Amino acid sequence: MKTALVTGSGGLIGSEAVKFLICKGFLVHGIDNDMRSYFFGKEASTEWNLKILKHEYKDKYIHHNFDIRNQTKLAKLFKAQKFDLIIHTAAQPSHDWAVKEPLTDFSVNAVGTHILLEHLRLYCPKAVFIFTSTNKVYGDRPNLLPLIEKGTRFELPIRHKFYQGIDESMSIDQTKHSIFGASKVAADVMVQEYGRYFGLKTGVFRGGCLTGPAHSGTKLHGFLAYLVKCIAEGKTYTINGYKGKQVRDNIHSFDLVNMFWHFYKKPRAGAVYNAGGSRHSNVSMLEAIAKIENILKKKAKIKYSRQNRIGDHIWYISDVSKFKLDYPSWDFKYDIDMILKEICVAGHYTKPKNKDM
């Protein structure tokens, strides 16, 4: 039986990876100490999701409650298990929160990733290592694009080279990343380096907005999940700048994990891919509010602040054509309307449902 390690196993992408891999016949070890509740409070805790994993998968899922920076416990685990696949999703995910504790952010995102890579090199160098990076590695450079303001969104001219989405050629230099973005850049580059320098099978996936019903959405992280929660529960949601016309592409957790799966079956050394909803699945803040209001049949309570978040993207859509070229059998299962309907029905209002694998 193949064995996998998933870090951040109680989170959105981690829990999706656990379910997916178990359905593929893997024994899955998960590491998660619910640091999300430390970052964002009890409403963002992943404990509820971990209880589901433990209950539904029993001996197929083995949980480890420790910090990925704990080298003693990590070494013990790696010495006891021979992993075929490592999916690293554990992170401090908010560029707003990172400013509160920059050293914690860097130690979790950059140092934690480096520690995992070194254990990969020492104990299971034949395994495939997949890292969940972020589009924040490009900093605020996308804001320099010649954007056009339209009725409900900002857009690029249709003939612009990035109209279909931003590809991996965009520079990560000379741009404001946010503290969070900088820590993820460090991890991103190190994952590439361990692939290229040591010849390990490592893949970097620079995610846009990652979403799905297993997201413990909160004010500082989890755009769609938190927006749905606010509208459903009658809470006020604050739009930060850009007239609410800022655009994000949203990729469902299943579609991202399915990308991981295709990479695992045909891995490369130090590969980098942008991973988002692309033109297939994107939405502006105003458009998302209107869609959710229609699904829930409830009017949103909206507060508008003219001050945008530092380094926040005005428009970001991922170009996934490089990944599709390398893995032509992969494609999206979910578009933005399917995503929103699923979150509204199965988010934190009913028990999340298992999706088809």
C-alpha positions in Angstrom: 0.0 0.0 0.0 1.2 3.5 -0.9 1.7 5.9 2.0 1.3 9.7 1.9 1.9 12.5 4.4 -0.4 15.6 4.3 0.5 18.6 6.4 -2.3 20.9 7.4 -4.6 17.9 7.1 -7.5 19.6 8.8 -7.5 22.5 6.5 -9.3 23.1 3.2 -6.7 21.6 0.8 -5.2 19.2 3.3 -8.5 17.5 4.2 -9.4 17.4 0.5 -6.1 15.7 -0.2 -6.7 13.2 2.6 -10.0 12.2 1.2 -8.8 12.0 -2.4 -5.7 9.9 -1.6 -7.6 7.4 0.6 -10.0 6.9 -2.2 -7.0 6.2 -4.4 -5.9 3.4 -2.0 -3.3 5.3 0.1 -2.7 5.1 3.8 -2.5 8.7 4.8 -0.7 10.3 7.7 -1.8 13.8 8.6 0.0 16.6 10.6 -2.2 19.3 12.0 -2.1 21.1 15.4 -4.9 23.6 14.6 -2.7 26.6 14.4 -5.5 28.2 12.4 -7.4 28.8 15.6 -4.3 30.6 17.0 -4.1 32.7 13.9 -7.7 33.6 13.5 -9.7 32.5 16.6 -12.1 29.7 17.4 -14.4 30.3 14.3 -11.4 29.4 12.1 -10.6 26.2 14.0 -10.1 23.0 11.9 -11.0 20.8 14.8 -14.5 20.0 13.3 -12.9 18.9 10.0 -10.4 16.7 11.8 -13.2 14.9 13.7 -14.9 14.1 10.4 -11.6 12.7 8.9 -11.0 10.5 12.0 -14.6 9.3 12.1 -15.0 8.5 8.4 -11.6 7.1 7.6 -10.5 5.5 10.9 -7.4 3.3 10.4 -6.9 4.7 6.8 -6.1 8.1 8.3 -3.4 8.4 11.1 -3.3 11.8 12.8 -0.3 13.5 14.3 -1.0 16.5 16.5 2.3 18.5 16.4 3.9 21.5 14.8 5.7 21.0 11.5 8.6 22.9 13.0 9.1 20.2 15.7 12.2 18.5 14.2 12.3 15.8 16.9 8.8 14.5 16.3 9.1 15.0 12.5 12.3 12.9 12.4 10.6 10.2 14.4 7.7 10.0 12.0 10.0 10.0 8.9 12.2 7.2 10.4 9.1 5.1 11.1 7.4 5.6 7.7 8.5 5.5 4.1 6.4 8.1 2.3 5.7 7.9 -1.4 4.0 11.3 -1.5 4.1 14.4 0.6 1.6 17.2 0.2 2.5 20.2 2.1 -0.4 22.6 2.8 0.3 23.7 6.4 0.9 27.5 6.5 0.1 30.8 8.0 -2.1 31.9 5.1 -3.0 35.6 5.7 -1.0 38.6 4.6 -3.0 40.7 7.1 -2.1 38.4 10.1 1.6 38.1 9.1 2.1 41.8 10.1 1.2 40.9 13.7 3.9 38.3 14.1 6.3 38.4 11.2 8.7 36.0 12.8 6.0 33.4 13.4 4.8 33.8 9.8 8.3 33.3 8.4 9.1 30.4 10.7 5.9 28.5 9.8 5.9 29.2 6.1 9.6 29.4 5.2 11.5 27.5 7.9 8.7 24.9 8.3 8.9 24.1 4.6 12.7 23.9 4.7 12.6 21.5 7.6 10.2 19.2 5.6 12.4 19.4 2.6 15.4 18.3 4.5 13.5 15.3 6.0 12.4 14.5 2.4 16.1 14.5 1.3 17.4 12.5 4.3 14.7 9.9 4.7 12.6 9.5 1.5 14.3 11.1 -1.4 12.3 9.1 -4.0 9.0 10.5 -2.7 7.1 13.2 -4.6 6.9 16.5 -2.7 4.1 19.0 -3.5 4.0 22.5 -2.1 1.0 24.7 -1.9 2.4 28.2 -2.8 0.5 31.4 -3.6 0.0 34.0 -6.2 1.3 36.5 -3.6 4.8 35.5 -4.7 4.2 38.0 -7.6 3.5 40.7 -5.0 1.5 43.7 -6.3 3.0 43.6 -9.8 -0.3 42.5 -11.3 -1.7 45.9 -10.2 0.6 47.6 -12.8 -1.4 45.9 -15.6 -3.4 48.3 -17.8 -6.7 47.5 -16.1 -10.1 48.8 -17.3 -12.9 49.6 -14.9 -16.2 48.1 -15.9 -19.6 48.0 -14.3 -19.0 45.2 -11.8 -15.3 44.4 -12.2 -11.9 45.5 -13.4 -10.7 43.8 -16.6 -7.7 43.6 -18.9 -8.0 44.5 -22.6 -8.9 41.4 -24.5 -5.8 41.5 -26.6 -3.4 41.8 -23.6 -1.0 38.9 -23.3 -2.3 38.2 -19.8 -6.0 38.4 -20.7 -6.4 34.6 -20.3 -4.5 34.8 -17.0 -1.1 35.6 -15.5 1.5 32.9 -16.3 4.7 31.8 -14.6 6.8 34.4 -16.6 5.7 37.3 -14.4 8.6 38.4 -12.3 8.7 38.1 -8.5 11.3 40.8 -8.2 11.0 44.5 -7.3 7.5 44.3 -6.0 5.7 44.6 -2.7 4.8 41.0 -1.6 3.5 41.6 1.9 5.2 39.9 4.8 3.2 36.7 4.1 4.1 36.8 0.4 7.8 37.1 1.2 7.8 34.1 3.5 6.0 32.1 0.8 8.6 33.3 -1.8 11.3 31.9 0.4 9.5 28.5 0.7 8.6 28.5 -3.0 12.2 29.0 -4.1 13.6 26.5 -1.6 11.2 23.8 -2.9 12.4 24.6 -6.5 16.0 24.4 -5.3 15.7 21.0 -3.6 14.3 19.8 -6.9 16.9 21.3 -9.1 20.0 21.0 -6.9 19.3 17.6 -5.3 17.3 16.1 -8.1 14.2 15.6 -6.0 10.7 15.3 -7.4 9.3 18.6 -6.2 6.3 20.7 -7.5 5.3 24.2 -6.6 1.6 25.2 -7.1 1.0 29.0 -6.9 -2.6 29.1 -5.9 -5.1 31.8 -6.6 -8.1 31.8 -4.2 -8.5 28.3 -3.0 -12.0 27.5 -1.9 -14.6 24.8 -1.1 -17.1 23.7 1.6 -14.4 22.5 4.0 -13.0 26.0 4.4 -13.1 27.4 7.9 -13.6 30.9 6.6 -12.8 33.9 8.7 -12.4 37.7 8.3 -8.6 37.5 7.5 -8.7 34.4 5.3 -11.2 32.5 3.2 -12.8 35.1 0.9 -15.8 33.2 -0.5 -16.4 31.0 2.6 -16.5 34.0 4.9 -18.6 36.0 2.6 -21.2 33.2 2.4 -21.1 32.9 6.2 -21.7 36.7 6.7 -24.7 36.8 4.3 -26.2 33.6 5.6 -25.9 34.7 9.2 -26.8 38.4 8.6 -23.4 39.7 9.6 -21.9 42.8 8.1 -19.2 42.2 5.5 -16.6 44.9 4.8 -15.4 45.5 1.3 -11.8 46.9 1.3 -11.2 49.3 -1.5 -11.3 49.1 -5.3 -15.1 49.8 -5.3 -15.7 46.0 -4.8 -14.7 45.4 -8.3 -11.5 43.5 -7.5 -11.4 40.2 -9.4 -10.2 36.8 -8.1 -10.1 33.4 -9.8 -11.3 30.7 -7.5 -10.3 27.0 -7.7 -12.2 24.3 -5.9 -10.1 22.2 -3.5 -11.0 19.1 -5.5 -9.6 20.6 -8.7 -6.4 21.6 -7.1 -5.8 18.3 -5.4 -6.6 16.6 -8.7 -3.7 18.7 -10.2 -1.5 17.4 -7.4 -2.5 13.8 -8.3 -1.6 14.3 -12.0 1.7 15.7 -11.0 2.3 12.7 -8.6 1.8 10.3 -11.5 4.3 12.1 -13.7 6.5 14.2 -11.4 9.2 16.6 -12.4 12.1 18.2 -10.5 11.5 21.8 -9.3 8.5 22.4 -11.4 6.4 25.6 -11.0 2.7 26.0 -11.9 0.2 28.7 -11.5 -3.0 27.1 -10.1 -6.2 28.9 -10.0 -9.7 29.0 -11.5 -8.5 30.9 -14.6 -11.1 32.2 -17.1 -13.1 29.1 -16.2 -13.9 30.2 -12.6 -13.5 33.8 -11.5 -15.6 36.5 -9.9 -15.4 40.1 -8.6 -16.5 41.0 -5.1 -19.7 42.7 -6.3 -20.5 39.7 -8.6 -19.9 37.2 -5.8 -22.2 39.1 -3.4 -25.0 39.2 -6.1 -24.6 35.5 -6.8 -24.7 34.5 -3.1 -27.7 36.7 -2.4 -29.5 35.0 -5.2 -28.6 31.5 -4.0 -29.5 32.2 -0.3 -32.4 34.5 -1.1 -31.0 36.9 1.5 -29.8 40.5 1.2 -26.1 41.1 2.2 -25.2 43.7 4.8 -22.3 45.5 3.2 -19.9 48.1 4.6 -17.5 49.8 2.3 -14.0 51.0 3.2 -12.1 53.1 0.7 -8.8 51.8 2.1 -7.6 48.7 0.2 -5.5 46.1 1.9 -1.8 46.7 1.4 -0.4 44.7 -1.6 -3.9 43.4 -2.4 -4.5 42.5 -6.0 -7.0 44.5 -8.1 -7.3 41.8 -10.7 -5.8 38.3 -10.6 -6.7 35.4 -12.9 -4.3 32.5 -13.3 -3.1 31.1 -16.6 -3.1 27.3 -16.1 -2.1 26.5 -19.7 1.4 25.4 -18.7 0.0 22.7 -16.4 -2.6 21.7 -19.0 0.2 21.4 -21.6 2.2 19.1 -19.3 -0.9 17.2 -18.0 -3.5 17.3 -20.8 -5.8 14.8 -19.1 -6.5 17.2 -16.2 -9.4 19.7 -16.4 -11.7 21.6 -14.1 -14.7 19.9 -12.5 -16.1 23.1 -10.8 -16.9 26.6 -12.0 -17.7 29.6 -9.9 -21.5 29.0 -9.8 -21.0 25.3 -8.7 -18.5 26.4 -6.1 -20.8 29.0 -4.6 -23.8 26.7 -4.5 -21.8 24.0 -2.8 -20.5 26.4 -0.1 -23.9 27.9 0.5 -25.5 24.4 1.0 -22.7 22.5 2.6 -20.3 25.0 4.2 -20.7 25.4 8.0 -24.5 25.2 7.8 -24.7 21.4 7.3 -22.1 18.7 7.5 -19.8 18.8 4.5 -20.7 16.2 1.9 -18.1 13.8 0.4 -17.5 14.7 -3.3 -17.0 12.2 -6.1 -13.5 11.1 -6.5 
